[in-house]
Amino acid sequence: MRKGLISVCLTTLALSATAPVFAEPTQADIDRGKELAFSRTDGNCLACHQMDDGKLTGNIGPELADMKTRYPDREILFKRIWDETQFNPTTVMPPFGRHMILGKQEINRIVDYLYTL
């Protein structure tokens, strides 16, 4: 019984990092994503990444450009923002989803915006 419970818990945890399915993003969704990405209190992507028309950008992480080509699988980009340590255990990028800095919908809005770059 205990083994089954652990399996259920692990499956639930794995599914919690899955991006919810959204319809085609609206301009409002994209604008909200940009707002989150540029916000110095929320996503704060500009602290580490150069992107679009951002001011005072960082250079710790890679430039965020040509994102649809670099990440044709939207789910992978979502998971990298959710918890980059899954891909690079020594990263300095915060695990935005795992640490509840951003919610699933907020990360999806950021991905909507990043896909315009």
Backbone torsions as a table, in degrees:
resi	resn	phi	psi	omega
1	MET	NA	-44.8	-178.3
2	ARG	-61.9	-39.1	179.1
3	LYS	-61.7	-41.6	178.6
4	GLY	-64.1	-40.1	179.1
5	LEU	-65.0	-41.7	177.9
6	ILE	-62.5	-42.0	179.3
7	SER	-61.9	-43.7	178.6
8	VAL	-62.9	-43.3	180.0
9	CYS	-63.6	-43.8	179.5
10	LEU	-65.2	-39.9	177.7
11	THR	-64.2	-43.2	178.6
12	THR	-62.0	-43.7	179.1
13	LEU	-62.5	-43.9	179.8
14	ALA	-63.1	-40.7	-179.7
15	LEU	-69.7	-26.4	-177.9
16	SER	-67.0	-19.9	178.7
17	ALA	-93.6	12.3	-179.9
18	THR	-90.3	133.5	-179.9
19	ALA	-67.9	132.3	175.1
20	PRO	-66.4	151.8	179.8
21	VAL	-82.5	127.9	179.2
22	PHE	-120.9	155.0	173.6
23	ALA	-70.4	173.3	176.7
24	GLU	-50.9	130.0	-175.5
25	PRO	-67.1	144.2	174.7
26	THR	-86.5	169.0	175.9
27	GLN	-61.7	-33.8	177.7
28	ALA	-64.4	-38.8	177.0
29	ASP	-62.9	-44.9	-179.7
30	ILE	-64.4	-43.3	178.6
31	ASP	-62.4	-40.7	177.6
32	ARG	-64.3	-39.3	177.3
33	GLY	-62.6	-42.5	177.9
34	LYS	-64.0	-42.8	179.0
35	GLU	-58.5	-44.7	178.6
36	LEU	-65.2	-43.6	-178.4
37	ALA	-65.1	-34.6	-177.4
38	PHE	-89.7	-15.6	-177.6
39	SER	-64.2	132.9	178.3
40	ARG	-80.1	-5.0	179.1
41	THR	-113.9	-17.5	-177.5
42	ASP	-105.6	-100.7	-178.3
43	GLY	-66.8	-43.8	177.8
44	ASN	53.4	37.9	179.5
45	CYS	-60.1	-31.4	-177.8
46	LEU	-65.4	-19.5	179.7
47	ALA	-62.6	-29.2	-175.3
48	CYS	-122.4	-18.2	-172.5
49	HIS	-123.5	143.2	167.8
50	GLN	-84.6	139.0	178.9
51	MET	-163.6	147.2	172.7
52	ASP	37.4	-123.0	-177.7
53	ASP	-108.4	29.6	-179.3
54	GLY	-65.8	146.8	178.8
55	LYS	-105.5	146.5	179.1
56	LEU	53.2	53.4	-177.1
57	THR	-81.0	155.8	177.5
58	GLY	-91.2	175.4	178.3
59	ASN	-136.6	22.4	178.0
60	ILE	-74.6	-44.9	-179.5
61	GLY	-99.9	173.0	-179.9
62	PRO	-69.0	156.6	175.4
63	GLU	-63.7	138.9	179.4
64	LEU	-95.0	91.4	-179.2
65	ALA	-146.1	154.5	177.1
66	ASP	53.5	43.3	-170.1
67	MET	-68.8	-35.9	179.5
68	LYS	-65.2	-35.4	178.3
69	THR	-72.9	-42.6	-179.3
70	ARG	-69.2	-34.3	-178.4
71	TYR	-130.0	73.0	-180.0
72	PRO	-64.3	-24.2	176.2
73	ASP	-93.0	103.3	-177.3
74	ARG	-54.8	-36.7	-178.3
75	GLU	-59.8	-38.1	179.7
76	ILE	-65.7	-44.5	178.3
77	LEU	-62.5	-42.9	176.9
78	PHE	-56.9	-48.1	-177.5
79	LYS	-64.9	-32.5	178.7
80	ARG	-67.4	-37.9	177.5
81	ILE	-74.3	-39.9	179.5
82	TRP	-56.8	-49.3	-178.4
83	ASP	-162.1	90.5	-178.2
84	GLU	-62.8	-20.5	-179.5
85	THR	-64.8	-17.7	174.7
86	GLN	-64.4	-28.5	-176.8
87	PHE	-103.3	-33.2	-177.9
88	ASN	-141.9	97.1	-176.0
89	PRO	-61.9	-19.4	-178.6
90	THR	-102.0	13.2	-179.0
91	THR	-62.5	154.2	172.1
92	VAL	-98.6	-2.7	178.9
93	MET	-71.2	128.3	178.8
94	PRO	-64.0	145.0	174.0
95	PRO	-79.3	84.7	-170.7
96	PHE	-55.1	-42.4	-179.9
97	GLY	-79.2	-49.2	-176.8
98	ARG	-59.8	-36.1	178.7
99	HIS	-91.4	8.1	176.9
100	MET	57.8	34.8	173.4
101	ILE	-75.8	-40.4	176.2
102	LEU	-130.0	147.1	176.5
103	GLY	-86.9	172.0	-179.4
104	LYS	-57.5	-45.1	-178.4
105	GLN	-65.4	-38.9	178.6
106	GLU	-64.7	-42.7	177.8
107	ILE	-63.8	-39.9	177.1
108	ASN	-63.5	-37.4	177.1
109	ARG	-65.5	-39.7	177.6
110	ILE	-63.2	-42.3	177.3
111	VAL	-62.5	-40.7	176.3
112	ASP	-54.7	-46.4	-179.9
113	TYR	-67.5	-47.1	-178.0
114	LEU	-58.8	-32.2	178.6
115	TYR	-70.0	-9.6	175.3
116	THR	-89.7	-10.2	-177.6
117	LEU	-85.3	NA	NA
